[in-house]
Every structure is written in structure tokens, then in C-alpha cells.
Amino acid sequence: MDRYESFNIRKAFVFVAILGAYGQLATGASYPEDVSTVTGEVEPRENDPVLEFKYHDHDEMTRYLRAVSARYPALTALYSIGKSVQGRDLWVMVVSASPYEHMIGKPDVKYVANIHGNEAVGRELLLHLIRYLVTSYDTDSYIKWLLDNTRIHLMPSMNPDGFLISREGQCDTIHGRHNARRYDLNRNFPDFFKANTKQPQPETDAVKEWISKIQFVLSGSLHGGALVASYPFDNTPSAIFQSYAHTPSIAPDDDVFRHLALVYSNNHAKMSRGVSCKSGSQRFDNGITNGAAWYPLTGGMQDYNYLWHGCMEITLEISCCKYPPAHELPKYWQDNKQSLIKYLAEAHRGAHGFVMDENGNPVERASVRVKGRDVTYHTTKYGEFWRILLPGTYRLEVSGEGYLPQEVEFFVIDSHPTLLNVTLHSAKRIDAGGPYYRPLPPPPRPPPAPAGIFSTITNSINSFVSNIFG
């Protein structure tokens, strides 16, 4: 994580004007009047690709994604971020009113499923989510608003090789969990708390490159084997000394992560009840948990998204059985449909805007940090930033190389996002060392006082310890 350079902050005490009744965004988009309920199933159109409630192998999934892309070219774009160990494409489908181009000022979000090959429900749910979004666009005002103002990237399978050897009906086994080289992909990312020495795999390398190129604002990783929404941190500062601490590891945005987890859990048909999957297994209050409080792990994808790229990701355990019989898939779709949609809309909560220079040019890679939250976000090449926040008053610290830092005060309300634009001014030459501001060197320190007896004894002990222990 970058650390904000705090010297000589120019404080611009600015309260940002809140926009109109339904939150007119910078790009002219607005919330629909009724966002309370996701409507029912939409009748398929003539010539719509057929999608049954069954498990689709890689070839069948590929054919379906290509058919949807051909049928809905104005709403979808299909691309591969790379290949698995055995050469299978890692497909991503964009569903949006602007599928091929980033919409300036509007967020990109994502879901990733099947990172564990034997956790298969999420893989099928994302195919049904694609179908629901494209067939509802013309008839559902909420879906139309979501696609008009968001680019949704959906990866049905991050581990197609593991899925290939998994077997339907196996609820608790680990057969198929790993990739073709027997690596757990959700233990294969860089870790902030503990060095991850596991060899990077093609699937995780592809995901790392993907999220380095697209500034995702919000993400969900779909798993199976429990019924809970788990949020960062997955690992803990005590990971070096304890592998299974089972105590919460609190992220700077813990309040937001808890809210995001509750959005999914409360919109799910069963999750918020906190019912355990089997007798004697753990219960989760309100259907959510801090990841490390459940069990700590090193190399997880959600912590990596957050700390390396400023993308708020949570882990969604959506089925007690990892690979349930196909005839149960309609039930899982109904249980999760509203949660999947309402969660993505949370990308429009909080504050968003642009960082520009005094000539109106975007400042790329400017550091954006909410005071009191020890995590730094960066602007895109268009100067955009997004910060999911709960209602309240905040201070934003913004800095960029060659610019004087700015501090801006703003407030967030619940009903719509706050538009926040920040102008950075070029630093002036105020010393002979170069064109930009540099702090003057500190004055020379006075010579040390003569060492007393206690200082001499302490130095001798320190020297002795250094010699003995290195």
C-alpha cells in the first residue's frame, strides 16, 4: 500500500453540493424511482440461446457465451483473460449498455465463480445472471438503470480444469478443488500479512493482470460449502505466528465491508438466518463473517483485490453442498438472484468524481485516501475515482507527483452518491533544487552530550547482544 505524504497539505474545506432528487450523476445517469424489488423471470425472446438448469462443461459454456454475444451485441462483449494450465479459456462476459468501452465516470464491477473447481453452483448462476440481465434490459427499469450506469464483468469459471474432474453430487470432498497442477487458486495471490511462497499459477497470473488493467470498484467471489458472506481481512497480522487464530482481522473499511456482506445476506432467501449447514457446524450471525474470524488464510483473492487495487471484494459462500445435483439449481438461482443484482448496485454508493489539474486535464494515478482509513486508492487515466462509503462526513486527502496535496471535506447520504471533483495545482519552484516543491532539509542536530554512566552501560549491553545474536 502507498502511504499518503502528509506534509504541507493545502486544506480546502469544501462541502460538496448534493445533487438532485435521485442523484444526477456526472454523466447524466440517475437512480430509478423504484429500486426495492427485482422483478420475476422474463419470458425468453424468439431466437434466444437456450439455457437449461444443468451443469455445462467448458465447451457447452463457451458455445452459450458466444451465442449470447451474437444475439445481444449491443449489451454484451465476450473476452478471455488468459488460459488455464490445460489451455482452456478463462472467459469473461461484459454485460452493459457500453460493453466494449469504459463509460467515463461509471464503475466497472465483477463476479468471479468456480475458483475452486468443485464448487460449481456459482458457475451456473453467473450464466443465468447473464441471461436475466440481457433479457430484462428492455422491460425492467432497475436492470436498465444498472446496465446504463455500470459495466458488469462476469467470469463463470476461473478453474475450468478443476471443474472437469469434479463430480456432481459430491458435497464435501476436495476432488477438483485445485487447478491441474494441484494448487489452490484462492491461496495463490500475493499477501499483505505474510509472504506467499507458492508458485504463481497461470489462472491467478491472468486475474492479476486483468484487475491491474481495469479499475474494478466492487467484486464478489462465488464459492460453495457454506452459506455466508465473508469479508476482509482473510489474513491477520499474527499469521506469521499463528495459522489458526480465529480472531477478526479488521480492515480500514470494516463498516463498509460489513454493509456489503449484509446487502447480499439480507437479499438472499436464507443466508441472513445464520443457519448452520449441518449439525455441529458453525453458525454465522446475520449470515456474515469476518474472514479471519472464520478461519485465516494466506494468499486469498479478496484481500489482494482490496489492498493491491482498491477493489472491494467479498467472498460469497452460496451453497452448503459444493456440487449439488443439477435438479436443485433452480432453487439456488431463486435464492441468489436478488442478492446478485442488488450487491452490484452498491458500487454507486458513497463518493465518486475526478481529479484534474488546473487546466482541466485528468491526473492519472493520483493518490486518493479517506482520512482515518489507512488504505490508498488511485485514479484512472481519466482521473476517475470511486469510494464506497456509508452516510457520514469525511475528509479526502488527494496527492499526485508534481502537485500540491489537497484536503477536501465532503459528506455522503444514503439515497444517492456524492459527486466530488478535485483540482490539483502544480507545485511551485521555491528552492534551487528543482521545479517542484521540496521540504527544506532539517537544521543540523547539535552535538551529542557526553555519555553518562547509564548510557555507557546500555551501549555496552547492546553491543554485546548484537555480537552474540547477530
TANOR-V433158 format. One record per run of one state. SS is the DSSP state (H for helix, E for strand, L for the rest). FROM is the first residue (numbers start at 0). TO is the last residue. If there is no record, write none. Layout:
# TANOR-V433158
<<SS FROM TO> <SS FROM TO>>
This chain:
# TANOR-V433158
<<L 0 8> <E 9 11> <L 12 56> <H 57 70> <L 71 74> <E 75 82> <L 83 87> <E 88 94> <L 95 105> <E 106 112> <L 113 119> <H 120 135> <L 136 139> <H 140 148> <E 149 154> <L 155 158> <H 159 164> <L 165 183> <H 184 186> <L 187 200> <H 201 212> <L 213 214> <E 215 222> <L 223 224> <E 225 230> <L 231 235> <H 236 239> <L 240 252> <H 253 266> <L 267 269> <H 270 272> <L 273 283> <H 284 286> <E 287 289> <H 290 293> <L 294 299> <H 300 308> <L 309 310> <E 311 318> <L 319 324> <H 325 347> <L 348 349> <E 350 356> <L 357 360> <E 361 361> <L 362 365> <E 366 369> <L 370 375> <E 376 377> <L 378 382> <E 383 386> <L 387 390> <E 391 398> <L 399 401> <E 402 402> <L 403 404> <E 405 411> <L 412 416> <E 417 418> <L 419 420> <E 421 423> <L 424 424> <E 425 425> <L 426 451> <H 452 468> <L 469 469>>
